[in-house]
């Protein structure tokens, strides 16, 4: 994976990036085996995700689609790729999500990537900063994103 991240990003200068795009992750393919594995792990075996034949017949998408929460789960590793590793941050913890909107479905075999914008930085003391990012999970060839979420990450210097 290679991210498109601004040069020189660090916790020392991160406030200067508020309001700016921090980067775009590599494309991730969401094939049917991955969707099936997610269904198995979570118990969400709804036919629209795992029954390709039925989805071909009955779904308005004529295909199975990735789970919304599978898409949401991609935000953590793509944030590591775009922000955490390039900025040399020691550790990052999921702190919360202020808002999530699932905009468009991702068909099995589709590709997505995360476009991340820094919305806010709050100093929490002891080398900790709370980052708020706007994450737009784009669909390759799609007119609309799969989701948009405001994510909170506690990072440690």
ABEGO torsion letter per residue (X at the ends): XBBBBBBGBBAAAAAAABGBBAEBBBBBBBBAAAAAAAAAAAGBABAAAABAAAAAAABAAGBBBBBAAAAAAAAAAAAAAAAAAAAGBABBBBAEBABBBBABBBBBGBBBBBBBBBABBBBAEGGBBBBBBBBBBBBBGBABBABBBBBBBBBBX
